[in-house]
Amino acid sequence: MGKLRYLTRVISGVRFDKLNRVLEKVKEKSGQSKVFTFFDILVC
């Protein structure tokens, strides 16, 4: 139950505009898709 609360707190604090900018920069440098990079960040 504690992990679920932590996860919902983290997701509620995400600034999606900033995340999108970071994903765009990573895409330019690495050539990976934004979706792949997003899931890679989640796994890490």
LOMARNU-910348 format. One record per residue: x, y, z of N, C-alpha, C in turn; residue in one letter. Coordinates in nm, 2 decimals, always signed. Atoms other than C-alpha are relative to their C-alpha. Layout:
REM LOMARNU-910348
> n.c1 / n.c2 / n.c3 / ca.c1 / ca.c2 / ca.c3 / c.c1 / c.c2 / c.c3 / residu
> X / Y / Z / X / Y / Z / X / Y / Z / A $
...
This chain:
REM LOMARNU-910348
> n.c1 / n.c2 / n.c3 / ca.c1 / ca.c2 / ca.c3 / c.c1 / c.c2 / c.c3 / residu
> +0.08 / -0.12 / +0.00 / +0.00 / +0.00 / +0.00 / +0.09 / +0.13 / +0.00 / M $
> -0.09 / -0.12 / +0.00 / +0.29 / +0.24 / +0.07 / +0.06 / +0.03 / -0.13 / G $
> -0.06 / -0.02 / +0.13 / +0.44 / +0.19 / -0.27 / -0.11 / +0.07 / -0.09 / K $
> +0.11 / -0.06 / +0.08 / +0.10 / +0.28 / -0.43 / -0.02 / +0.14 / +0.03 / L $
> +0.01 / -0.14 / -0.04 / +0.07 / +0.60 / -0.23 / +0.12 / +0.08 / -0.06 / R $
> -0.12 / -0.07 / +0.05 / +0.43 / +0.69 / -0.32 / -0.01 / +0.03 / -0.15 / Y $
> +0.01 / -0.01 / +0.14 / +0.37 / +0.63 / -0.69 / -0.11 / +0.10 / -0.04 / L $
> +0.10 / -0.10 / +0.03 / +0.05 / +0.83 / -0.70 / +0.04 / +0.15 / +0.03 / T $
> -0.05 / -0.13 / -0.04 / +0.22 / +1.12 / -0.52 / +0.10 / +0.05 / -0.10 / R $
> -0.10 / -0.04 / +0.10 / +0.51 / +1.12 / -0.77 / -0.07 / +0.03 / -0.13 / V $
> +0.07 / -0.03 / +0.12 / +0.28 / +1.10 / -1.07 / -0.08 / +0.13 / +0.00 / I $
> +0.08 / -0.12 / -0.01 / +0.06 / +1.38 / -0.95 / +0.09 / +0.13 / +0.00 / S $
> -0.09 / -0.12 / +0.00 / +0.37 / +1.61 / -0.92 / +0.08 / +0.01 / -0.13 / G $
> -0.08 / -0.01 / +0.12 / +0.50 / +1.55 / -1.27 / -0.04 / +0.12 / -0.08 / V $
> +0.03 / -0.11 / +0.09 / +0.53 / +1.85 / -1.49 / +0.02 / -0.05 / -0.14 / R $
> +0.00 / +0.07 / +0.13 / +0.44 / +1.71 / -1.83 / +0.07 / +0.09 / -0.11 / F $
> -0.06 / -0.09 / +0.09 / +0.56 / +2.02 / -2.02 / +0.15 / -0.02 / +0.00 / D $
> -0.14 / +0.02 / -0.02 / +0.91 / +1.98 / -1.88 / +0.05 / -0.14 / -0.04 / K $
> -0.03 / +0.13 / +0.04 / +0.91 / +1.61 / -1.93 / +0.00 / -0.01 / -0.15 / L $
> +0.01 / +0.00 / +0.15 / +0.81 / +1.66 / -2.30 / +0.13 / +0.07 / -0.05 / N $
> -0.13 / -0.06 / +0.05 / +1.11 / +1.90 / -2.34 / +0.12 / -0.09 / +0.01 / R $
> -0.11 / +0.09 / -0.02 / +1.35 / +1.65 / -2.19 / +0.00 / -0.11 / -0.10 / V $
> +0.01 / +0.11 / +0.10 / +1.22 / +1.37 / -2.41 / +0.03 / +0.05 / -0.14 / L $
> -0.04 / -0.05 / +0.14 / +1.26 / +1.59 / -2.72 / +0.15 / +0.02 / -0.01 / E $
> -0.15 / -0.01 / +0.00 / +1.62 / +1.67 / -2.63 / +0.07 / -0.14 / -0.01 / K $
> -0.06 / +0.14 / +0.00 / +1.70 / +1.30 / -2.57 / -0.03 / -0.06 / -0.14 / V $
> +0.03 / +0.05 / +0.13 / +1.53 / +1.22 / -2.90 / +0.10 / +0.06 / -0.11 / K $
> -0.10 / -0.06 / +0.09 / +1.75 / +1.47 / -3.09 / +0.14 / -0.06 / +0.01 / E $
> -0.14 / +0.05 / -0.02 / +2.07 / +1.34 / -2.93 / +0.02 / -0.15 / -0.03 / K $
> -0.01 / +0.14 / +0.01 / +2.00 / +0.97 / -2.93 / -0.06 / -0.07 / -0.12 / S $
> +0.07 / +0.06 / +0.12 / +1.76 / +0.91 / -3.22 / -0.11 / -0.10 / +0.05 / G $
> +0.11 / +0.09 / -0.05 / +1.53 / +0.70 / -2.99 / -0.13 / +0.08 / +0.00 / Q $
> +0.13 / -0.06 / -0.01 / +1.16 / +0.76 / -2.99 / -0.03 / +0.05 / +0.14 / S $
> +0.04 / -0.06 / -0.13 / +1.00 / +0.96 / -2.71 / -0.07 / -0.11 / +0.08 / K $
> +0.07 / +0.10 / -0.08 / +0.79 / +0.66 / -2.61 / +0.10 / -0.10 / +0.06 / V $
> -0.10 / +0.09 / -0.06 / +1.09 / +0.43 / -2.57 / +0.07 / +0.07 / +0.11 / F $
> -0.07 / -0.08 / -0.11 / +1.27 / +0.70 / -2.37 / -0.08 / +0.01 / +0.12 / T $
> +0.09 / -0.02 / -0.11 / +0.97 / +0.76 / -2.15 / +0.00 / -0.13 / +0.08 / F $
> +0.01 / +0.12 / -0.07 / +0.94 / +0.39 / -2.06 / +0.14 / -0.04 / +0.06 / F $
> -0.13 / +0.02 / -0.06 / +1.32 / +0.37 / -2.01 / +0.02 / +0.08 / +0.13 / D $
> +0.00 / -0.08 / -0.12 / +1.29 / +0.65 / -1.76 / -0.08 / -0.06 / +0.11 / I $
> +0.08 / +0.06 / -0.10 / +1.01 / +0.47 / -1.58 / +0.07 / -0.12 / +0.06 / L $
> -0.07 / +0.12 / -0.04 / +1.21 / +0.15 / -1.56 / +0.12 / +0.03 / +0.10 / V $
> -0.11 / -0.04 / -0.08 / +1.51 / +0.33 / -1.42 / -0.04 / +0.06 / +0.13 / C $
